[in-house]
Amino acid sequence: MNNIRTATTLTTLGLVAVMMAGCASASADPGAGDSGASTSPVDELRLGYFANVTHAPALVGLEEGLFEDALGDVEVTTQVFNAGPAAIEALSAGAIDATYIGPNPSINTFIQSGGQSARIVAGAATGGAALVVREGIDDPSDLEGTTLATPQLGNTQDVSLRTWLSGEGFETDTSGGGDVQITPTDNAQTLTLFQQGELDGAWLPEPWVSRLIEDAGAHVLIDEADLWEDGAFPTTVLLVRAEFLAQHPDAVADLLQGHRAAVQWISENPDEAPGVINGAIEAETGKPLADAVITRALEHVTFSVDPHAETFETLVENGITAGTQKEGSIEGLFDLRLLNELLEADGAEAVSAGGLGED
């Protein structure tokens, strides 16, 4: 994989800056990916992802050379992020072309840009998020006056926590006030602060849920899968800058080929997958996960190219309830045509945009 290099992790930026940056790609064609769009060759694709188990297709695609094989002469360069809003900042500024990311930041940039900034072209992972808490918290009523962490203000887990707390009758605000104080914190720092007793819990993605359980004695208060029908909720999708999709559909199709190959590889290699994923996490963080952590984390995540578009209207409502996004339409958020062409060519079932775009 000598044509893949990893750039320095970008600094997480505030939600307000991210919301403003969501408009930066306003010149992008809303019909990105249309067969009549003007296309041009490209020699580099800049890909964002997180060093999380929920981003395992990205980790496997890079470690196993699947993106390299699919993209051929197009060089894949990467940037690693801690949470979605920072990745959206980079995508909106044109610093990356595509990113693995949670659904709520994807929704936010689409609404903020009036539908111009980006398109979801595939799903990646479902499940793998939970609220874990310290000993002595056994019921939602025990949370009053506590301090909880999320990866970043406005990211998918942050929205989930705020929405759930609202449903339980707690008031929160984006400045850390309310009945339960929410403190957006880098995941690694969350583990340290929880071990030091500075945090009472956190709503996190894997492997951080399992790390707090195995390494710090936390327990699950709410598994987010229990809040969704059939336990299926999107944790990670593949988002592409609309302008890049319009100008380089062939490169995006090749990226999707590598992405699908990674999802299939995980499914077909259950014995090897933990080691490959853990090796990629170690390369980015400097430390591998304990065997118990990676095993537990993978038990709670499902990898699929289906983005579960049918859940996204609910996710919009959740973001509004959480106070981290404004109202707006997400019609056109999905462009699954390239993905479905690949699926249909292999005799696989197409995935649906749920009336929210092209499929």
N, C-alpha and C positions, 0 to 999 in steps of 0.2 A: 504493500500500500504506500509506495513511495510518492504518490501524487496526492496524498492526503496530509494536510497539516492542521494543527489546532492552534487557534489564536487565543490570546489572553482573554479570560473571562471578563465580560463587560460589567461595569459597576451598575448595580440596581439603582434605577432612578425613580422619582416620585410619580404618583398616579397622575397628577395634574399635567406634568410634562408629557407623559405618555398619551393622555387624552388629546393634548394639542398636537402632538406628533402624528396622531392618527389621521390627520388631514393632509399630511405631507405628500401622499401619493395621489392627490386628487386629480392629477392629469391622466391616471390610468384609465384604460378603456373598460367600462362596465361590462362589455361583452368579451372580456379577456378569454382567450382560448377558442373563439369562434374560428371556423375554418377560413373565413375571409380576412382574418387579421394579418397585418404585415409581420413577417417573421424574419429573423436574421440569425446567423450563426453565433455561437457563444463558446468560449473556451474555458469558462469557470462558472461553477455553481457554488454559492456561499450558503452553507447550511447551518442553522442553529439547532441546538438541543440542550437538554439538561442531563446531568449525571445521575439520573433517577431510574429506578426499575420501571417506572411507568413510561420511560422513553427507551425501553429495551430495543425496539426495532431500529432506532438510530444507532445505538451502541453496537448491535450485532451487524447492521449493515456496514458500518465502518470497520469493525474488527475482522469480519469475515471477507472483506473486500467486495461485498455484493453491490454497493453503489459504484465502486470503481469498475466492476465488470459491466454493469448496466450502462454507465455513462461514457465509457470508452475514452475518447480523447478529451472529454470535458473534465477538467480538474475539480475535485471536490475540496473546498476549504471550509473549515468549521469554526464556530464560536460557541462557547458553552455559557449557559445562563443559569441563574438560580430560580427564576420565576418568570411568568408570562409577560407582565408589563414591561420588563426590561427588554425582552426579546421583541416585543411589538415596537418599542422605541427604535431598535436597530432596523427592523423590517420597514417601518414607515420612513426612516431616514435614508433608505436605500443601501444600508451597510450590509445586509444579508438579503438573499433572494427567497429563501424558504426556511421554515422552522417547525420543529415539533413543539407543540404548545397546548395548553389547556383551552377548553372551549370558551370560557368567559372573556379572556383577553382577545380572542378572535372575534367574538361578538362586539366587543367594545370598539376595536379599531374600525370594524365595518360600519357601525352606526356613526361613529365620530367623523368618518370620512365621507358620509353620505353614500356608502356602498362602493367606494372607489379604491380602497386600499389593498384588499387581499381577498383570496378565495380559499376555502377549505377544499382540498382535492382528495382527501382520504381520511379515514380514521386510523388510529394506531393502537389505543389501549382503552379498556373499560375497567372500572373498579380500582381498587388500590388506594383508597383514601378513607381516613377515619379521624375521629376526635379521641385522642388518648389523654389520660389524666392521671394525677397522682393518687396515692392511697388516701382514702377518706372521702373521695368524691365518687359516689355510687349512684346518684340520681341527678337528673337535670336541675332539680331544686337546690342542689349543693353548689351550683356554680355562681350564685350571686356573690359579688364582691371578689371574684377570682380574676386572675390575669392569664389570658390564653394567647398563644402565638399562631400566626399563619405565615406562609412564605413571603408574601408581599401584598400590600394593599391593592385590592382589585383582582388578584389572581383567582383561579378557580376555587381553591380551598378556602380562601378568604371570603368569597361570596357564599360558599356553602355554609360556613360557620355562622356568618351574620344572618343568613336567611333562616337557618335552623333555630338560632337563638331568638329571633323575632317570633317564630312560631311557638316557642316555649314561653313567650311573654316577657322576654328580657329586652331592654333598650340598649342599643350600642350606637356609637357614632364613629366616623372615620378619623377622629382625632384622639381616640383612645379613651373616651369617656363612656358613661352609661353604667348599667347594672353590672356588666361584665366588661372588663378592660381587654381590648384586643390589640396586641402589639405585633405588627408585621416584622418578622425577624428572619435573617438568613437561617436555613435549615440546620447547618452545623452549629451555629450559635444557639439555636433553640435547644438542641440536645445538651449543650454545656450548661445553659441557664436552667434547664429542667433538673439536671443533676445537682446543681447548686441550690435548688429550692427557690429560684427567682421566678419560675413560671409554674402555674398549676396544671397546665396541659397545652395541647396544640392540635389543630386540625391540619393534617399533613398528608402528602402522597408517600407511596412506598419508594425507597426502603426506609424512610424516616419514621413511619409508623412502627415498623418492626424494630428499628434501632432503639426507639424510646422504650419499647416493651422489653426487649432482650438486654439492652445495655443500661437502662435506667429505671427499671421496675415499674413502668407505666402500665395501665390497662385500658382497654377499649371501652369508652362510654357509648359512642355512637359509631357504627360502621356505616358509611354513607350508602353502601349497597342496600341496606335495610330501608332506605328512604325512597327507593325507586322501584317501579314495577319490574318484576323479574330480576331485580338487582343490577340491571344494566344501565349504567350512566357513563358518558364519555369522560375520560380523564385526559387523554392526549389525542390530538388530531394533527394532520400535516397541513400547514398553511403556507400558501405561496403568494408572493407579492403580485398583484393583478397585472402590473405592467410587464413583469418578467414572464408571466403566463401567456400574455398576449403576444409578446415578441419571440418567445422561445418555447413553444409548445412541445417540440420534439425533446428538448432537454427535460422538461417536466415529465413527459411520458417515460423517459428513461429513469428519472428519479423514482417515479412510481413503480417501475419494474423492479428496481433495487429494493424499494420499500416493501413491496409485496413479497419478494424473495426472502427478506429478513423475517417477516411475519411467519412465512411458511417454515423457515429454518428453525425458528423457536419452537413451533408446533411439532416438527419432525425430529427434533434433537433434544428431548426433555432432559437427558442425562448430561449433555454437554452444555446446554444453555446457561445454567447457573454460573459455571466457571468462566464462560466467555463474557457474560454480562458483568460479573464481579471483576474480571480483569480490566474491563473498560472503565468501570467505576474507580478502581484503584489507580489507573493511569491518570484520571482527571483529578482525583481527590488526594492521592498519595497514600491511601490506606484501603485495603480490601474490607468487605463486609464479613462478619463472622458467618460461618456456615448456617447457623440457626436463623440469622437475619435474612440472608438471601433466600433460604428455603421458605421461610414464612412469607416473605414479601411476594414471591412468585406464586404462592398459593392463592393470593388475593387479587391477582391481576389477570385479565384476559386480553389477548392480543388479536386484533381484527382490523381489516381495512374498512369495515363499516363504521362511519362516523356517528351513527345513531342520530340522524338529523331530526327524528321525531321528538327528541328531548329538548331541542334548542329553543322553542318558544317558552318552555318552562324556565330554561336557563336565563332568558331575557328577563322574565318576571322576577327571577331571583336576584339578578343584578340590580334591578330597580329597587326591590325591597331592601337590599343591602346598602343602597345609597352610593354605589360605586360606578354606576353608569346612567346615562340619560335614556329616555324613551326613544324608540326609533324602529324602523323596519329592518328585518334581516332577510327580506326576500332578495335572492341573488347571492347569498353568502356561499352557497355550495356550487362547485363546478366539478362534477364527478364523471364527466364524459370520457376523459382520458383513462381514468381508472376502469370504468365499465367496458371500454374497448378491450383492455387487457384481460379483464375477467371473462368477457364473452368469447374472446379468442381461445381461452383455455377451457371453455365449456362450463365456467363457474357462474353462479347466480349474480346478477347485477345488484348493486346497492342503490338505495333510494335517497334522493335529496329532500324528501318529505314536502315537496311543494315549495322549497326555499331556494331553488336554483335549478341548474341543469344536471340531468342525469341520463 
